[in-house]
Amino acid sequence: MRFFLTIPFFGILTALAIIFSDSHMLGAWDQPHSVAVVHLVMLGIAAMAMVGALFQMLPVIAGAPISEPLYHARWIHLLLILGTLMISAAFYFNIYTLMHPAVPLLLGTFGFVIYLMLTKLFAVENKTSSVKGMIVSLLSLGVGLVFALLLTAIFMGADLGLDPLLLRSVHVRFMLLGWVGVLVMAVAFQVIEMFYVTPSYPKYIRLIFPLGALFLLLLYTVSIFLDSVLASVADILLALLFLVFAAVTIKRLMQRKRPVADATVWLWRSAMLSLAFASLFFMLHTVTGYGWAATASALLYAYFILSVIFAMSYKIVPFLVWFHLNAKGVIETPMMGDIIPSKRAMLHLWLHWALFAAGVGLFFTPYAWKGVGAVIAVESILYGINLFGAMKIYNSLKDKGHL
């Protein structure tokens, strides 16, 4: 819960960073303000959600409980906050001395997360497709961190004889596609069927796609330094893989046996449509080199990540509150649907769609960045109200249990 409750604060920080940045930052991904915003989103929002979700998913989905979870969660959470704030401030305010403590802090914390969770996952005897996907995701995170270390070394003045632009492209792919993308796959294999009562994913997707993504990422890593054509082929195949995953997920949601479409169903649909179009624009950029296609792909992929986080947290948080109150024997435990009222979740959905509309406006005027930042701020505030409202229910009832 502490990981999820931190997300709204980083959402507000992201909004402020966007609002007070140059309006022409769109597509200028090398600019310090842009790098700061990317790390606020990927570390402060995405990584918080992913690490927090793994603390729950390992025992629930993988059957691999983490020993002393509260102890580990407390300091991992604290160090991630400190590292994220320092590295984002280093870029945003040009205080690069902050990178000296931030980089080892983040690398060490993520490194421990990888070790902690991989040892549990490798020990699972019956490795389902979700377990294998989590393993691939964590391994991808490890590779992405190695390239982050190399980039940092070059940024600090070390001469490694490697092109930093190529290192960055590998780092970005492993973090976005291998770490986040494959983890979403692994979770979706289980929760789409479980939450929405849909047919299971085809066996070839569950067995091949996570490992296929890792293979293509490794192929890209090798070929980008040797053969740019082969690297482009790997990129196109990666995009096709995620495009098929998105299409199959949309089809599964259409086949659900529960006819009512709540906010989380629409958030999953929004996520998968964004992922599909992000994949298409990425292929277009790979083939043609159009810069606007790369920008569209990046923004759509970010929207995909946020949509999944909101969809998952609106299922996970009410379940956690309901489950722990029941475990304490609290008679007054509310129904899960009452812990975060559906009207507030639907309001968040409409705000999230407004964010998409503001993103479209970026291609007509760069000043739409201010609108994007404003919507993210309002959306984050409402998201925080919903999450902290759920925690208020838990705190008000937790001492009334009979067990």
DRENBA-834999 format. One line per 5 residues: number of its first residue (from 1); their letters; for each residue y, x, z of C-alpha. Coordinates in steps of 0.2 Angstrom, whole numbers. Layout:
N
NUM = a = Y X Z ~ ...
# end
This chain:
403
1 = mrffl = 0 0 0 ~ 12 14 4 ~ 11 20 -14 ~ 15 3 -21 ~ 29 0 -9
6 = tipff = 37 16 -15 ~ 38 11 -33 ~ 53 -1 -32 ~ 64 13 -25 ~ 59 25 -39
11 = gilta = 63 10 -51 ~ 80 9 -44 ~ 83 28 -45 ~ 77 27 -63 ~ 89 13 -67
16 = laiif = 104 23 -59 ~ 99 39 -68 ~ 99 29 -85 ~ 116 20 -81 ~ 125 36 -76
21 = sdshm = 118 46 -91 ~ 125 49 -108 ~ 123 33 -119 ~ 117 44 -133 ~ 101 51 -124
26 = lgawd = 90 40 -134 ~ 77 51 -143 ~ 85 67 -135 ~ 70 70 -125 ~ 74 89 -122
31 = qphsv = 91 85 -113 ~ 90 87 -94 ~ 95 69 -90 ~ 81 63 -102 ~ 68 75 -94
36 = avvhl = 73 69 -77 ~ 71 50 -81 ~ 54 54 -89 ~ 48 62 -73 ~ 55 48 -62
41 = vmlgi = 45 36 -72 ~ 29 46 -74 ~ 29 53 -56 ~ 39 41 -46 ~ 32 25 -54
46 = aamam = 16 29 -64 ~ 8 42 -53 ~ 12 33 -37 ~ 3 17 -44 ~ -11 27 -51
51 = vgalf = -15 37 -35 ~ -13 22 -24 ~ -24 12 -36 ~ -37 26 -35 ~ -38 25 -16
56 = qmlpv = -43 7 -18 ~ -53 8 -34 ~ -65 22 -29 ~ -73 12 -14 ~ -72 -5 -23
61 = iagap = -77 -1 -41 ~ -85 16 -40 ~ -94 14 -23 ~ -86 31 -18 ~ -76 29 -1
66 = isepl = -64 42 3 ~ -66 49 21 ~ -51 47 32 ~ -41 38 18 ~ -25 34 29
71 = yharw = -24 52 34 ~ -25 59 16 ~ -14 45 9 ~ 0 48 22 ~ 3 66 17
76 = ihlll = -1 65 -1 ~ 12 51 -2 ~ 25 61 7 ~ 23 76 -3 ~ 23 67 -20
81 = ilgtl = 39 59 -15 ~ 47 75 -10 ~ 41 84 -26 ~ 46 70 -37 ~ 64 69 -30
86 = misaa = 66 88 -31 ~ 60 90 -49 ~ 70 75 -55 ~ 86 81 -46 ~ 83 99 -53
91 = fyfni = 84 92 -71 ~ 97 78 -68 ~ 110 89 -58 ~ 105 106 -66 ~ 100 113 -49
96 = ytlmh = 85 123 -56 ~ 82 132 -39 ~ 74 116 -34 ~ 60 119 -46 ~ 54 133 -35
101 = pavpl = 48 122 -21 ~ 45 107 -32 ~ 32 114 -44 ~ 20 121 -31 ~ 22 106 -21
106 = llgtf = 17 94 -35 ~ 4 105 -42 ~ -4 108 -25 ~ -3 89 -21 ~ -10 83 -37
111 = gfviy = -23 97 -37 ~ -29 91 -20 ~ -30 73 -27 ~ -41 79 -41 ~ -52 88 -30
116 = lmltk = -53 74 -17 ~ -57 61 -29 ~ -68 71 -42 ~ -80 76 -28 ~ -83 58 -23
121 = lfave = -85 52 -41 ~ -97 66 -46 ~ -107 61 -31 ~ -110 44 -37 ~ -128 42 -43
126 = nktss = -125 27 -55 ~ -110 32 -65 ~ -103 16 -73 ~ -91 17 -88 ~ -77 15 -76
131 = vkgmi = -83 29 -65 ~ -84 40 -81 ~ -67 35 -86 ~ -60 39 -70 ~ -68 57 -71
136 = vslls = -61 59 -88 ~ -44 54 -82 ~ -43 65 -67 ~ -49 80 -78 ~ -35 76 -90
141 = lgvgl = -23 76 -76 ~ -29 94 -72 ~ -27 100 -89 ~ -10 92 -90 ~ -5 101 -74
146 = vfall = -11 118 -81 ~ 1 116 -96 ~ 15 110 -84 ~ 13 127 -75 ~ 14 137 -91
151 = ltaif = 30 127 -96 ~ 38 130 -79 ~ 34 149 -80 ~ 42 150 -97 ~ 57 140 -91
156 = mgadl = 59 152 -77 ~ 60 166 -89 ~ 42 172 -91 ~ 37 178 -108 ~ 19 171 -111
161 = gldpl = 20 173 -130 ~ 17 154 -132 ~ 28 141 -141 ~ 35 130 -127 ~ 37 115 -139
166 = llrsv = 18 116 -143 ~ 14 118 -124 ~ 25 103 -120 ~ 16 92 -134 ~ -1 96 -126
171 = hvrfm = 6 93 -108 ~ 13 76 -114 ~ -3 70 -122 ~ -14 75 -108 ~ -3 66 -95
176 = llgwv = 1 51 -105 ~ -15 48 -115 ~ -28 57 -105 ~ -22 54 -87 ~ -13 37 -88
181 = gvlvm = -21 29 -104 ~ -39 33 -100 ~ -37 27 -82 ~ -30 11 -88 ~ -46 10 -99
186 = avafq = -57 14 -84 ~ -49 1 -73 ~ -49 -12 -87 ~ -67 -11 -90 ~ -70 -18 -73
191 = viemf = -55 -29 -68 ~ -52 -38 -84 ~ -70 -46 -83 ~ -69 -48 -64 ~ -51 -55 -62
196 = yvtps = -51 -66 -78 ~ -69 -70 -80 ~ -70 -63 -98 ~ -85 -56 -108 ~ -88 -38 -104
201 = ypkyi = -81 -24 -116 ~ -93 -19 -130 ~ -105 -5 -125 ~ -98 7 -138 ~ -81 6 -131
206 = rlifp = -86 8 -113 ~ -97 23 -117 ~ -88 32 -131 ~ -69 29 -129 ~ -65 38 -113
211 = lgalf = -75 53 -118 ~ -69 51 -136 ~ -51 52 -130 ~ -55 68 -120 ~ -63 76 -135
216 = lllly = -49 72 -147 ~ -36 79 -134 ~ -46 95 -133 ~ -47 95 -152 ~ -28 93 -153
221 = tvsif = -25 107 -140 ~ -35 120 -150 ~ -29 115 -167 ~ -11 113 -163 ~ -10 132 -162
226 = ldsvl = -21 135 -177 ~ -21 121 -189 ~ -7 108 -189 ~ -16 97 -201 ~ -31 95 -190
231 = asvad = -19 92 -175 ~ -12 77 -185 ~ -29 71 -188 ~ -33 71 -170 ~ -17 62 -166
236 = illal = -21 48 -179 ~ -38 46 -172 ~ -31 45 -154 ~ -19 32 -159 ~ -33 22 -168
241 = lflvf = -44 23 -152 ~ -30 16 -141 ~ -26 3 -155 ~ -44 -3 -155 ~ -44 -4 -136
246 = aavti = -28 -14 -135 ~ -35 -26 -149 ~ -52 -29 -140 ~ -43 -31 -123 ~ -31 -45 -131
251 = krlmq = -47 -53 -138 ~ -56 -53 -121 ~ -40 -61 -113 ~ -41 -75 -126 ~ -60 -77 -121
256 = rkrpv = -57 -79 -102 ~ -65 -94 -94 ~ -50 -98 -83 ~ -38 -107 -94 ~ -23 -105 -83
261 = adatv = -12 -90 -89 ~ -3 -83 -73 ~ 10 -69 -74 ~ -3 -56 -73 ~ -12 -62 -89
266 = wlwrs = 5 -62 -98 ~ 9 -44 -91 ~ -8 -38 -98 ~ -5 -46 -114 ~ 12 -38 -115
271 = amlsl = 4 -21 -110 ~ -9 -22 -124 ~ 3 -28 -137 ~ 15 -14 -133 ~ 0 -1 -133
276 = afasl = -5 -8 -150 ~ 12 -6 -158 ~ 15 11 -149 ~ -1 17 -157 ~ 5 10 -174
281 = ffmlh = 22 19 -173 ~ 14 35 -167 ~ 3 35 -183 ~ 18 32 -193 ~ 27 46 -185
286 = tvtgy = 12 58 -188 ~ 11 54 -206 ~ 29 53 -211 ~ 39 63 -197 ~ 51 48 -194
291 = gwaat = 60 52 -178 ~ 64 33 -175 ~ 45 30 -175 ~ 42 43 -162 ~ 56 35 -151
296 = asall = 49 18 -153 ~ 31 24 -149 ~ 37 32 -133 ~ 47 17 -127 ~ 33 5 -131
301 = yayfi = 21 16 -122 ~ 32 17 -106 ~ 33 -2 -107 ~ 14 -3 -108 ~ 13 8 -92
306 = lsvif = 25 -3 -83 ~ 17 -19 -88 ~ -1 -13 -82 ~ 7 -7 -65 ~ 15 -24 -62
311 = amsyk = -1 -34 -68 ~ -12 -24 -57 ~ -1 -23 -41 ~ 1 -42 -42 ~ -18 -43 -40
316 = ivpfl = -21 -29 -29 ~ -7 -32 -16 ~ -12 -50 -12 ~ -30 -45 -11 ~ -27 -31 1
321 = vwfhl = -17 -42 13 ~ -29 -57 12 ~ -44 -45 14 ~ -38 -36 29 ~ -32 -51 38
326 = nakgv = -49 -59 35 ~ -57 -43 42 ~ -47 -45 58 ~ -52 -63 59 ~ -35 -71 57
331 = ietpm = -37 -90 55 ~ -20 -92 48 ~ -23 -80 33 ~ -15 -88 18 ~ -23 -90 1
336 = mgdii = -21 -75 -10 ~ -10 -86 -22 ~ 2 -89 -8 ~ 5 -71 -3 ~ 16 -67 -18
341 = pskra = 22 -85 -24 ~ 18 -88 -43 ~ 36 -93 -46 ~ 43 -76 -41 ~ 29 -67 -51
346 = mlhlw = 34 -78 -66 ~ 53 -73 -63 ~ 48 -55 -63 ~ 38 -58 -80 ~ 54 -65 -88
351 = lhwal = 64 -50 -82 ~ 51 -39 -89 ~ 53 -47 -106 ~ 71 -45 -104 ~ 68 -27 -102
356 = faagv = 59 -27 -119 ~ 74 -36 -127 ~ 86 -23 -120 ~ 74 -9 -127 ~ 75 -17 -144
361 = glfft = 94 -17 -143 ~ 93 2 -141 ~ 90 3 -160 ~ 106 -6 -164 ~ 118 3 -151
366 = pyawk = 115 17 -140 ~ 126 9 -127 ~ 111 -3 -124 ~ 105 10 -112 ~ 116 3 -99
371 = gvgav = 108 -14 -101 ~ 91 -6 -100 ~ 96 2 -84 ~ 103 -14 -77 ~ 87 -24 -81
376 = iaves = 76 -10 -73 ~ 87 -11 -57 ~ 86 -30 -55 ~ 67 -30 -60 ~ 64 -16 -47
381 = ilygi = 74 -26 -33 ~ 64 -42 -37 ~ 47 -32 -37 ~ 52 -24 -20 ~ 56 -41 -13
386 = nlfga = 38 -48 -19 ~ 29 -33 -12 ~ 38 -32 5 ~ 36 -50 6 ~ 18 -48 6
391 = mkiyn = 19 -34 19 ~ 29 -46 30 ~ 15 -59 29 ~ 3 -46 34 ~ 13 -38 48
396 = slkdk = 17 -56 55 ~ -1 -60 56 ~ -11 -44 59 ~ -11 -45 78 ~ -17 -63 78
401 = ghl = -35 -59 73 ~ -50 -63 84 ~ -60 -48 78
# end
